[in-house]
Amino acid sequence: MGNLVGSWRFKEPSTVEECDSTWGSDSESDEPMVEDDSGMSDSVSPAESERAAGHSGDAALQLTDSPESAPKMKRSFYAARDLYKYRHSYPNYRKSRQPNEYRNLRFYMNKIPLVPDGIYIEEILSKWRGDYDKLEHNHTYIQWLFPLREQGLNFYAHELTQDEIKEFQSTREAKRRFLAAYSVMLDFYGIKLLDKSGNVARAPNWQERFQHLNESHHNYLRITRILKSLGELGYEAFKAPLVRLFLEESLCNSTLPNMQHSVLEYFVYTIRLPATRRRLLRFARQHYRPAHAFLWGPPPKKGAGGSIGAGSSGIRAPAPTPEQHRRVEENTASASSRINVSSHDAILCQDLVGGGIKGLPDLSSYEAGLQEPLMLISGRRERSEFS
């Protein structure tokens, strides 16, 4: 039995609710005014305070008043599952390659060109900055500039492995070029990198570039990849300032109104720390209109009559994290007459007793079919302390 259960894989979540642990240990008043590893402070500018004061009353009113005639929207299970896997470091990922196959690192060391175009990283960094037509219409470079542990649309690009990530993070030259590539893409979007902490602001060309970005939806897929890659290669703290800027521009300034859904459904959920996600989502909920249609808030609260409060996401409880699976494994093993039962076995047995795995929700998001295809993966389970 030990050999049999040892081959079973980490049980993936099957609903949006199981994928999202953002509000799992949260209450409406539990956020202290502190700074976490996102590099973003809770302090707000006078302009933000003025906007908040002007809308806070209306927001509170609308959050408790959900018109029955309003169309009911759903969150995308495809997006939630994709980002759950990313935040948990792809628990079922396969074994790593040999060091001499680290093509992403070798590309950033300027030793091999990207395929199929045959272009070296130094050429991109020195000649492509400001060439917006080339950055817009070439679709093969983005998977090389921002590698992930999942397959992209350019099948010549190689996925990252955990060993390659460690090697990359310890290589100064590769990290320097990676940040330079990030700066090139920010400039393409009308944004400038301010410092080594990842803070960003509008670039001088922001009006022209924002107008283009608002109508160029495929760049939202690129931005999701960029945010993921930042986290993989040691720059998790750079995500929150960029996501915050996109929230402000799309919700408050209306310069990127078409980006609202992507920021809330994808960009926010690339961030691994639940506390940082909560803070960004609270800011978003304060400015989202109509307020009753906000889907990404805290779990619903039952009133005296058993009804669910409006303006919530409908999230009940997250799926067990890999660390929680490990604890289940330890507890189960000690309580089952010394039989070695894996966490996968324990979870699967629960499913069998409970009547099987639930069906998948409707993939109704307009972006559900656009996100880069997830690679079918298997192998060892990697643990993550993030939710």
C-alpha positions as CSV (number, residue, x, y, z in Angstrom):
1,M,0.0,0.0,0.0
2,G,2.9,2.3,0.8
3,N,4.1,2.1,-2.8
4,L,0.7,2.6,-4.2
5,V,-0.2,5.7,-2.2
6,G,3.3,7.2,-2.7
7,S,2.6,7.5,-6.4
8,W,-0.5,9.6,-6.0
9,R,-0.2,13.2,-6.8
10,F,-1.0,16.4,-4.8
11,K,-4.7,16.9,-5.0
12,E,-5.5,20.1,-6.9
13,P,-8.4,22.4,-5.9
14,S,-11.5,21.9,-7.9
15,T,-13.4,25.2,-7.2
16,V,-12.6,28.9,-7.1
17,E,-13.3,28.9,-3.4
18,E,-10.6,26.2,-2.8
19,C,-8.1,28.2,-4.9
20,D,-8.3,31.4,-2.9
21,S,-6.9,31.7,0.6
22,T,-6.7,35.5,0.5
23,W,-9.3,36.0,3.2
24,G,-8.8,32.8,5.1
25,S,-7.5,34.4,8.3
26,D,-8.9,37.8,7.9
27,S,-11.3,40.1,9.6
28,E,-12.3,43.6,8.4
29,S,-10.3,45.3,11.0
30,D,-7.2,43.2,11.3
31,E,-4.8,45.1,9.0
32,P,-2.1,46.9,11.0
33,M,-0.4,49.9,9.4
34,V,2.8,48.1,8.6
35,E,4.9,47.4,5.6
36,D,5.4,43.8,4.4
37,D,7.8,42.2,1.9
38,S,5.8,43.7,-1.0
39,G,7.9,46.9,-0.6
40,M,4.7,48.9,-0.5
41,S,3.7,51.0,2.5
42,D,0.2,51.4,3.7
43,S,0.6,55.2,3.7
44,V,-1.4,57.0,1.1
45,S,-1.0,60.3,-0.6
46,P,-3.2,63.4,0.1
47,A,-4.8,62.8,-3.3
48,E,-5.7,59.3,-2.4
49,S,-7.1,60.3,0.9
50,E,-9.3,62.9,-0.8
51,R,-10.6,60.3,-3.3
52,A,-11.3,57.9,-0.5
53,A,-13.1,60.4,1.5
54,G,-15.3,61.3,-1.4
55,H,-16.3,57.7,-2.1
56,S,-16.2,55.9,1.2
57,G,-19.8,56.7,2.1
58,D,-21.2,55.7,-1.2
59,A,-19.1,52.5,-1.2
60,A,-20.4,51.5,2.2
61,L,-24.0,52.1,1.1
62,Q,-23.6,50.2,-2.2
63,L,-21.9,47.2,-0.6
64,T,-25.0,46.5,1.4
65,D,-27.4,47.1,-1.5
66,S,-27.2,44.6,-4.3
67,P,-30.0,45.1,-6.8
68,E,-31.7,41.9,-7.8
69,S,-31.8,43.0,-11.4
70,A,-28.0,43.3,-11.6
71,P,-26.4,40.5,-13.7
72,K,-24.5,38.0,-11.7
73,M,-20.9,37.6,-12.7
74,K,-18.5,34.7,-11.8
75,R,-14.8,34.5,-11.2
76,S,-12.8,32.4,-13.6
77,F,-11.9,29.0,-12.2
78,Y,-9.2,28.7,-14.9
79,A,-7.5,31.8,-13.6
80,A,-7.9,30.9,-10.0
81,R,-6.4,27.4,-10.5
82,D,-3.6,28.7,-12.6
83,L,-2.5,31.2,-10.0
84,Y,-3.0,28.8,-7.1
85,K,-0.5,26.5,-8.7
86,Y,1.9,29.4,-9.3
87,R,1.6,30.6,-5.7
88,H,2.2,27.1,-4.4
89,S,5.3,26.6,-6.6
90,Y,3.6,24.0,-8.8
91,P,3.3,21.1,-6.3
92,N,3.2,18.4,-9.0
93,Y,6.2,19.7,-11.0
94,R,8.5,17.2,-12.6
95,K,12.2,16.7,-11.7
96,S,14.7,19.2,-12.9
97,R,17.0,19.0,-15.9
98,Q,20.8,18.7,-15.8
99,P,22.7,22.0,-15.2
100,N,24.0,22.2,-18.8
101,E,20.4,22.5,-20.0
102,Y,19.7,25.7,-18.1
103,R,18.8,27.6,-21.3
104,N,17.1,30.5,-19.5
105,L,20.2,31.2,-17.5
106,R,22.5,30.8,-20.5
107,F,20.3,33.2,-22.5
108,Y,20.6,35.8,-19.8
109,M,24.4,35.3,-19.7
110,N,24.4,36.2,-23.4
111,K,25.7,32.8,-24.3
112,I,22.8,31.6,-26.5
113,P,20.2,33.5,-28.5
114,L,16.4,33.2,-28.1
115,V,14.8,30.8,-30.5
116,P,13.5,31.0,-33.2
117,D,14.6,34.5,-33.9
118,G,18.3,34.1,-33.1
119,I,18.5,37.3,-31.0
120,Y,20.8,37.7,-28.0
121,I,19.7,39.4,-24.8
122,E,22.2,42.3,-25.2
123,E,20.7,43.2,-28.6
124,I,17.3,43.4,-27.0
125,L,18.5,45.5,-24.1
126,S,20.5,47.9,-26.3
127,K,18.4,48.2,-29.5
128,W,14.8,47.3,-28.6
129,R,14.1,49.9,-25.9
130,G,11.7,52.4,-27.4
131,D,11.1,50.3,-30.5
132,Y,7.4,49.9,-29.6
133,D,6.4,48.4,-32.9
134,K,8.9,45.6,-32.5
135,L,7.9,45.0,-28.9
136,E,4.2,44.9,-29.8
137,H,4.3,42.7,-32.8
138,N,7.0,40.2,-32.0
139,H,5.5,37.3,-29.9
140,T,8.5,35.1,-29.3
141,Y,10.7,37.1,-27.0
142,I,8.4,37.4,-24.0
143,Q,8.8,33.7,-22.9
144,W,12.6,34.1,-23.0
145,L,12.7,37.5,-21.2
146,F,10.4,36.3,-18.4
147,P,10.7,32.5,-18.0
148,L,8.3,30.4,-15.8
149,R,7.9,26.9,-14.6
150,E,5.2,26.4,-17.1
151,Q,5.1,26.2,-20.9
152,G,4.3,29.3,-22.9
153,L,3.2,29.9,-26.5
154,N,6.7,29.8,-27.7
155,F,7.5,26.1,-27.5
156,Y,11.2,26.7,-28.3
157,A,11.5,28.4,-24.9
158,H,12.3,26.2,-21.9
159,E,10.5,26.2,-18.6
160,L,12.4,27.1,-15.5
161,T,13.2,24.5,-12.8
162,Q,13.8,25.0,-9.1
163,D,17.5,24.3,-9.5
164,E,17.8,26.7,-12.4
165,I,16.0,29.4,-10.3
166,K,18.5,29.0,-7.5
167,E,21.4,29.3,-9.9
168,F,19.8,32.3,-11.6
169,Q,19.3,34.1,-8.3
170,S,23.0,33.7,-7.4
171,T,24.3,35.0,-10.7
172,R,24.7,38.8,-10.6
173,E,25.1,39.3,-14.4
174,A,21.8,37.5,-15.1
175,K,19.9,39.4,-12.4
176,R,21.2,42.7,-13.8
177,R,20.0,41.9,-17.3
178,F,16.7,40.6,-16.0
179,L,16.0,44.0,-14.3
180,A,17.1,45.8,-17.4
181,A,14.6,43.7,-19.4
182,Y,11.9,44.5,-16.9
183,S,12.7,48.2,-17.3
184,V,12.4,47.9,-21.1
185,M,8.9,46.4,-20.8
186,L,7.8,49.0,-18.3
187,D,8.8,51.8,-20.7
188,F,6.8,50.0,-23.4
189,Y,3.8,50.3,-21.1
190,G,4.4,54.0,-20.2
191,I,5.9,53.2,-16.8
192,K,9.3,53.9,-15.2
193,L,11.2,51.9,-12.5
194,L,12.1,54.4,-9.8
195,D,14.4,52.4,-7.5
196,K,15.8,49.0,-6.5
197,S,12.8,48.4,-4.3
198,G,10.5,48.1,-7.3
199,N,8.6,51.3,-6.9
200,V,7.1,52.6,-10.2
201,A,5.4,55.7,-11.6
202,R,4.1,57.1,-14.9
203,A,6.8,57.6,-17.5
204,P,7.0,60.9,-19.5
205,N,5.3,59.1,-22.5
206,W,2.5,57.6,-20.3
207,Q,-0.5,59.2,-22.1
208,E,0.4,57.7,-25.5
209,R,1.4,54.3,-24.1
210,F,-1.6,54.0,-21.7
211,Q,-3.9,54.7,-24.7
212,H,-2.3,51.8,-26.5
213,L,-2.2,49.5,-23.5
214,N,-5.9,50.1,-22.8
215,E,-6.8,48.7,-26.3
216,S,-4.1,46.0,-26.4
217,H,-5.5,43.2,-24.4
218,H,-2.8,40.6,-25.3
219,N,-0.4,42.7,-23.3
220,Y,-2.4,41.9,-20.2
221,L,-1.3,38.3,-20.7
222,R,2.2,39.5,-21.0
223,I,2.0,41.4,-17.7
224,T,0.7,38.3,-15.9
225,R,3.7,36.5,-17.1
226,I,6.0,39.3,-16.1
227,L,4.6,39.4,-12.6
228,K,4.9,35.6,-12.2
229,S,8.5,35.7,-13.4
230,L,9.4,38.5,-11.0
231,G,8.4,36.2,-8.2
232,E,10.2,33.2,-9.5
233,L,13.5,35.0,-9.9
234,G,13.7,36.7,-6.6
235,Y,11.7,39.9,-7.1
236,E,8.4,39.2,-5.3
237,A,8.6,42.7,-3.7
238,F,8.4,44.3,-7.1
239,K,4.9,43.0,-7.8
240,A,2.8,45.0,-5.4
241,P,3.9,48.5,-6.5
242,L,3.1,47.7,-10.2
243,V,-0.3,46.1,-9.3
244,R,-1.1,49.1,-7.2
245,L,-0.3,51.5,-10.0
246,F,-2.6,49.5,-12.4
247,L,-5.4,49.6,-9.8
248,E,-5.1,53.4,-9.5
249,E,-5.0,53.9,-13.2
250,S,-7.9,51.6,-14.0
251,L,-10.2,52.3,-11.1
252,C,-9.4,55.8,-9.9
253,N,-8.0,57.7,-12.9
254,S,-9.9,55.8,-15.7
255,T,-6.8,55.9,-17.9
256,L,-6.8,52.1,-18.2
257,P,-10.5,51.2,-17.8
258,N,-10.3,48.0,-19.9
259,M,-7.7,46.6,-17.6
260,Q,-9.9,46.4,-14.5
261,H,-10.8,42.8,-14.8
262,S,-7.3,41.6,-15.6
263,V,-5.8,43.5,-12.6
264,L,-8.4,42.0,-10.2
265,E,-8.7,38.5,-11.6
266,Y,-5.0,37.9,-12.5
267,F,-2.4,40.5,-11.4
268,V,-3.4,40.7,-7.8
269,Y,-3.4,36.9,-7.4
270,T,0.2,36.6,-8.6
271,I,1.2,38.0,-5.2
272,R,2.1,35.3,-2.8
273,L,1.5,37.0,0.6
274,P,-2.2,37.0,1.5
275,A,-1.9,40.2,3.6
276,T,-0.6,42.1,0.6
277,R,-3.4,40.8,-1.6
278,R,-5.9,41.8,1.1
279,R,-4.6,45.3,1.2
280,L,-4.7,45.7,-2.6
281,L,-8.2,44.3,-2.8
282,R,-9.5,46.6,0.0
283,F,-8.2,49.5,-2.0
284,A,-9.8,48.2,-5.1
285,R,-13.2,47.6,-3.4
286,Q,-13.2,51.2,-2.2
287,H,-13.0,52.5,-5.7
288,Y,-14.8,49.8,-7.7
289,R,-18.0,50.8,-9.4
290,P,-20.7,49.5,-9.2
291,A,-19.7,48.5,-5.7
292,H,-22.2,45.7,-5.4
293,A,-20.6,43.9,-8.3
294,F,-17.2,43.6,-6.7
295,L,-16.3,39.8,-6.7
296,W,-13.0,39.7,-4.9
297,G,-13.9,40.8,-1.3
298,P,-14.0,38.9,2.0
299,P,-16.2,35.8,2.5
300,P,-19.9,36.4,2.7
301,K,-21.4,36.9,6.2
302,K,-24.7,35.4,7.1
303,G,-27.2,37.8,8.6
304,A,-30.0,37.0,11.0
305,G,-32.1,35.6,8.2
306,G,-29.3,33.5,6.8
307,S,-28.8,35.7,3.8
308,I,-25.4,36.5,2.4
309,G,-24.1,40.1,2.4
310,A,-23.6,41.7,-0.9
311,G,-20.3,42.9,-2.4
312,S,-18.4,39.7,-1.3
313,S,-16.6,37.2,-3.4
314,G,-18.6,34.2,-2.2
315,I,-15.4,32.5,-1.0
316,R,-15.8,30.0,1.7
317,A,-12.5,28.2,2.5
318,P,-9.3,27.7,0.7
319,A,-7.9,24.3,-0.2
320,P,-5.2,22.8,2.1
321,T,-1.8,24.2,1.4
322,P,1.2,21.9,0.7
323,E,2.4,22.5,4.2
324,Q,-1.1,21.5,5.6
325,H,-0.9,18.3,3.4
326,R,2.4,17.5,5.1
327,R,0.8,17.8,8.6
328,V,-2.1,15.6,7.5
329,E,0.5,13.1,6.3
330,E,2.3,13.1,9.6
331,N,-0.8,12.8,11.7
332,T,-2.3,10.1,9.5
333,A,0.9,8.0,9.6
334,S,1.1,8.1,13.4
335,A,-2.6,7.1,13.8
336,S,-2.8,4.2,11.4
337,S,-0.9,1.4,13.0
338,R,2.4,2.5,11.6
339,I,1.2,2.3,8.0
340,N,2.8,4.9,5.8
341,V,-0.1,6.8,4.3
342,S,0.7,9.9,2.3
343,S,-1.2,13.1,2.4
344,H,-2.3,12.4,-1.2
345,D,-3.9,9.2,0.0
346,A,-5.6,10.9,2.9
347,I,-7.2,13.5,0.7
348,L,-8.2,11.0,-1.9
349,C,-9.9,8.8,0.7
350,Q,-11.8,11.8,1.9
351,D,-13.0,12.4,-1.6
352,L,-14.1,8.8,-2.0
353,V,-16.0,8.8,1.3
354,G,-17.6,12.2,0.4
355,G,-18.9,10.9,-2.9
356,G,-16.2,11.9,-5.3
357,I,-14.6,15.1,-6.7
358,K,-16.9,18.0,-7.4
359,G,-17.5,19.2,-11.0
360,L,-15.7,22.1,-12.4
361,P,-17.5,25.5,-12.4
362,D,-18.3,27.3,-15.6
363,L,-15.3,29.0,-17.2
364,S,-17.0,32.2,-18.0
365,S,-14.2,34.7,-17.9
366,Y,-13.5,36.4,-21.2
367,E,-9.8,35.8,-20.5
368,A,-10.3,32.1,-19.6
369,G,-9.3,31.0,-23.1
370,L,-6.5,33.5,-23.5
371,Q,-4.2,32.7,-20.7
372,E,-1.1,30.8,-21.7
373,P,-1.8,27.0,-21.6
374,L,-0.7,25.3,-18.5
375,M,1.7,22.5,-19.0
376,L,0.7,19.0,-17.9
377,I,3.1,18.2,-15.2
378,S,3.9,15.4,-12.8
379,G,6.6,14.5,-10.3
380,R,7.7,15.6,-6.9
381,R,5.7,17.9,-4.7
382,E,7.3,21.2,-3.7
383,R,6.3,22.9,-0.6
384,S,5.6,26.6,-0.2
385,E,4.9,28.7,2.9
386,F,2.8,31.0,0.9
387,S,-1.0,30.8,0.3
